[in-house]
Amino acid sequence: MSNPKRIIIPTGYMGSGSSVITDLMSEIEGVDVSRGTFEYVFMHCPNGVFDLEDKLLIGNNAVRSDEALHSFEQTMKQLYDKKYWWVGHYNKNIGKGFFDATKDYIKSLTDVESDYYWYYQENTTLKMFFRLCFNKALKLVTLNRFKPKKVLAYEPMRLSFVNPERFYSASKEYIYKLFNMAGYQEQSILFDQLLLPFNLFRFEKYFGEDAFVFVIERDPRDVFISNKYYWSKQGEPVPYPVDVGEFCKYYRSLRQMEKTAQSDRIIRIKFEDLIYNYDQTVAMIFEKLGWDIKTHKAPKSRFNPEKSIYNTQLFLKSKEYECEGEYIAKELKEYLYDFPYVLNHKDNSVF
């Protein structure tokens, strides 16, 4: 028994519980979740694939394209070989061929490589400064007979006049090359946070019918209580305000800046539905993926709704929480979950 291969992309809104998809997928036969909740940022990070798209397809010109391609290459190089950068180390987390594939991708987008240079390349760095000082001294010693090569931040200059069709075709080929490098040729595979809710409008330009995004939403009252009273005390870097009024403004702005994306392969799930409506929600996920429910070989071994239920209705655990929960309920009512019953919390049951 085997399911059709799928690319699974969990995402959410910072602390909304998207790791529930990773836990669920680890219970299913034929899904590679060996990288766990390692977050893949190469598409949406600064100077990632999406920034490259915007620079080359919106307001592009010769010098703009050069900066775009070199900034992308530099960022991908850092993701590739910075072992102790927690979002990097792609030579392990994707494969040793990652940077070679990246250089091939850049080459496919480049129309001209030139020895010419522009002011961006002349912007002095510390390394360039020492070289310029050395050249100056050498010219003085040789009475200007020494003609040094122009000192530049990088070379060569790369020009790209790519159109959308060519850009998206090359990008899709690049991304699937990375998927296969990571193991997609053998089985379904999960890439946590490869997309964020705020760039899902780009989804269908980069992925085929085999890619599915699961957007996990969670009641903002529990997000706030978790952030203020649990995560922040454990040193977790979730950047939500701990003042309830500021949180509501922040959270509303966060959700409202998202562009609507319509696709049958973008699946929105309430975190709470995987707890209070477990069987129906899991069945829906299998149906969307076109998978046989019988391949769910180890149900509740990693994601146990009977345990995770105590991560819900946190706003009822104390009078202080209740007051803040009531404020959020008034300000963010459209994002609340309609709980089927009031939960009787146990002491120290949050994890």
Sequence and secondary structure as in RCSB ss.txt:
>XXXX:A:sequence
MSNPKRIIIPTGYMGSGSSVITDLMSEIEGVDVSRGTFEYVFMHCPNGVFDLEDKLLIGNNAVRSDEALHSFEQT
MKQLYDKKYWWVGHYNKNIGKGFFDATKDYIKSLTDVESDYYWYYQENTTLKMFFRLCFNKALKLVTLNRFKPKK
VLAYEPMRLSFVNPERFYSASKEYIYKLFNMAGYQEQSILFDQLLLPFNLFRFEKYFGEDAFVFVIERDPRDVFI
SNKYYWSKQGEPVPYPVDVGEFCKYYRSLRQMEKTAQSDRIIRIKFEDLIYNYDQTVAMIFEKLGWDIKTHKAPK
SRFNPEKSIYNTQLFLKSKEYECEGEYIAKELKEYLYDFPYVLNHKDNSVF
>XXXX:A:secstr
      EEEEEESSSS THHHHHHHTTBTTEE TTTT    TTTSTTSHHHHHHHHHSS  HHHHHHHHHHHHHH
HHHHHH TTSTT  HHHHT TTHHHHHHHHHHHH SEEES   HHHHS  HHHHHHHHHHHHHHHHTTT      
  SS  EEE    HHHHHHHHHHHHHHHHHHHTTTTSEEE TTSS GGGGGGHHHH  TTEEEEEEE  HHHHHH
HIIIIIGGGT      SSHHHHHHHHHHHHHT      TTEEEEETTHHHHTHHHHHHHHHHHHT  GGGB STT
SS  HHHHGGGS GGGSSHHHHHHHHHHHHHSGGG    SS     TT   
